[in-house]
Structures are given as C-alpha cells and as structure tokens.
C-alpha cells in the first residue's frame, strides 16, 4: 500500500488545558465540554447536514501531546506493552489490550455527546480530550451496532471507583462566581474530574502535597484528606 498522509479535519477546543486530571475515558465527566472547529473544506454546513438527527459522535483524533513528547525523546521506540493506569500502573499488558495514548500512529477514539451546532461548531460534552486535540474524522454513533450487549473486558470491567470531592467554603464561593461569569458548569466539572482520582495509582498518599490543574481559564488546586476525600482548596484565574 502507498503511504497515506492523514490530515486533521479540525481541532477540539476543550475545557481541559492540561493532560493531568483529564478523565481516562469519555462520558465519565458529563460536565466536561468543548467545541469542534472544523477546517476547510469541512467547515461548511453541507458537511454537517443530518447531524441534527444524531445524539452521539465517534471522534477519531491524534494524541498530539504524546506525539510531541515522543518526537523530543531520543529513546522513543514503539511500545508493544504498556502499563495502563487502570491496572495500578505496575502491570504491563499488550498495547492493543489498552487505550493507552502510547500507541501506533497515536490515534485516539472517543464517543462524545453532541449537544448542538453553533456557528458551524459542534458543541460536545462528556469529553476526555485535551485542548487543541487535532481531529481526523467524525462518525455518528450507531446504537444498533455500537452498543454491544454481550461485550466484556475483564481488564477493565467497570468504571473506576469514585472518591468524594469537597470544597472549602472560600473555594466554593469563587467557583460559583466564575460559573456565572463563563456560564459553564464548573462545580460539576471539578467534582466529576476529581472524583476519578487523578493521582497516579503508584503514588503514595501525601496529605501535604497540593495538586493543581488548569480548566477553562482557571487554576484549580486540591489536597487529599485523611478521610480519603479530596478537598478543593483554591480556584483562581489562571
Ligand atoms: N477515549 C480515548 C481512546 O480510548 O482512544 C482516549 C483514552 S486515553 C486513556 C485518555 C487520556 O488521554 C486522557 O486522560 C488524557 O490524559 C489523554 N489525552 C487526551 N487528549 C490528549 C492529546 N491530545 N494528547 C495526548 N494525550 C491526550
């Protein structure tokens, strides 16, 4: 076969500005939203005709940040086995049994909710995508074919266990202000994102350590409590 060059058809503008703390699969944080900006010639309403009949989309995309770090690393060779975070980060399995970002061609696949189309941009939610993710294709979710009732995956047979997320009163007050300012469900997004426990499984619980991440235009900081809960301690304009 001849070499075939894949060109992005668009880009995702996402609430997640850093890789850390992005849920590890779509649908885990319904309040995680973004929009798809299409590039010419696909930024034409003609290419979107019919999508008003569709609730969910398959997005085919490039793990561009993984590619960027692989290109800058001298020992980047194809990985046949990887350590998925779901298995505690210390057990290796074949790359094709995982959804790892370190994979052939750095291609990702996520099913997301299509909330609407505004100014030719697709409004999407339940995303697990970093801001700036290049899209290579969009397909409609087909319930009769894509929803496989008999499917199993014993490596990851259930959604991850959730942990409780609390806010200090001051942090909650700021969240509510910013929520009104940008008209996005920031409180729900922080709760759903942190309930997944972003801390790598191999990392020991350190009650002194302050973690932080950027969502929208905000820096969110949190700590782990001795109860095992997470407490959001500050939310500031980035
Ligand atoms: N649902 C997709 C799949 O199965 O191909 C992605 C699964 S992957 C395990 C999800 C993680 O990829 C996120 O938690 C985030 O850390 C990372 N990620 C998301 N967008 C990315 C991007 N553009 N470049 C590199 N990593 C990305």
Boltz pocket constraint, residues with backbone or C-beta under 6 A from the ligand:
constraints:
  - pocket:
      binder: B
      contacts: [[A, 19], [A, 20], [A, 21], [A, 22], [A, 23], [A, 24], [A, 25], [A, 26], [A, 62], [A, 63], [A, 64], [A, 65], [A, 66], [A, 99], [A, 100], [A, 101], [A, 107], [A, 108], [A, 109], [A, 110], [A, 111], [A, 128], [A, 129], [A, 130], [A, 131], [A, 132], [A, 133], [A, 134]]
      max_distance: 6.0
